[in-house]
């Protein structure tokens, strides 16, 4: 039974205790006809999704379906029909019946992530399904029996939500038959080192990079950091370091983490487990992230590996957010007297090279059970991790812009993000052969940008041409391709291997197994295409 929980890395007492509880749960109900609901409680990014999948794979229903539902990722207007299904004619455009996610999980397991965000009307229906093991699709006149093991998870304080009437008390007690607490990373001691080494090795293997190791100072910095974003934050930091670090060793500076305050040691950091010290550390991390990103909530959240909403929640918890927008956080430092904030809302224009990335998703089946809600959320996270800004998101495509924050390597950031997103798509297809196929387009060009106070936007006159270019590039791609426009190849060719597309000059695509070049550039690593000063070159 131990091997079934091997993916849960770490030897800290907190994790060993969690693994023991999981093993006892699986052993106790190995032959039971009905499995009790399980509620996983823990902060954002602690690995609750991995625990749920591992619990399913180690349990008696391992050969049955596992349906992963990210509650916040489904629009509220579609949630009931997607979760419980609907009958033909139940509403406008319901031309045929659809079974829904619970029906897809019949005789298997359904994982409801962030159950605390479920709307009140759906809480009532979920209680009926969990309690009676019966399902009534939208528009149906009768219920039908269903056999589903329900595993739910939340990072919210459900007891507080119950007192504020945001979550039903009867549903809470029905879901919390077996309650497991997932420890935050800061309470797991040296587990952070084991996880960091594992994540670094995996990132190097995924991107075909030479193996890298951490210096002693980098390990000390990893131990000292409080990790408010937990394992998700750690994974984002390690992936970014693997792609951008030079040489075989990852230094403390390369991690981009703040040093321990007052020259604190690893032992000092590990002993500050009191609630007040944790709150102070978390508040400091929020302020440091805001300071490093000029108080932009989206980029600060990405820096900590958090979603925008989770970051705002923590700001409110510490009294740092008033709800007036990205610049509404408490000032990091008092403004200088001689530099008062301008009161004019006039637009300031400048031309700057920025990069654009479009990710298109094509589902092989027209089935609500395979709508890419979680995949879209993971793609959004990767965009934020590499410093991008979302400029459009829909059910079948995401468009992001890199370079609005004055970074000089916007095309390379976009390329790294594209590679990371392609890996996400490949992994999704490994788990589910009906997962959407991904095609990506990358374009870079000097663009006129307008700035009004803290907001930067692209000139509306050039936007149609850029979006048309991205659409043309995506149209030339097949599953897994990253097609690059000619204007972006000059910046990317010193770092990435590119090959020419046959036909017109719409662009070049990155090799499917692209890797950063460890050796000096040679003619074999150059973009194979037309050279600017030699139009006759092959």
Secondary structure, DSSP 8 states (H G I E B T S, - for coil): -TGGGTTS---SHHHHHHHHHHHHHHHHTTT-SS---EEEE--TTS-HHHHHHHHHHHSTTTTS-EEEEEGGGS-HHHHHHHHH-B-TTSSTT--S-B--HHHHTTTSEEEEETGGG--HHHHHHHHHHHHH-EE--BT-SS-EE---EEEEEESS-HHHHHHTTSS-HHHHHHHTTEEEE---GGGSTTHHHHHHHHHHHHHHHHTT----EE-HHHHHHHHH---TTHHHHHHHHHHHHHHH--SSEE-HHHHT----GGG--HHHHHH--SHHHHHHHHHHHHHHHHHHTTT-HHHHHHHTT--HHHHHHHHHHTT---SS-GGGS--SS---TTS--------EEEEEEEEEEEEEEE-SS--GGG--HHHHHHHHHHHHHTTEEEEEE-SSEEEEEE-TT--S-HHHHHHHHHHHHHHHHHHHHHH-TTS-EEEEEEEEEEEEEEEETTEEEE-HHHHHHHHHHHHHHHHT--TT-EEE-HHHHHHHTTTS-EEE-SSSSS-EEE-TT-----S---GGGS--S-BTTBTT--
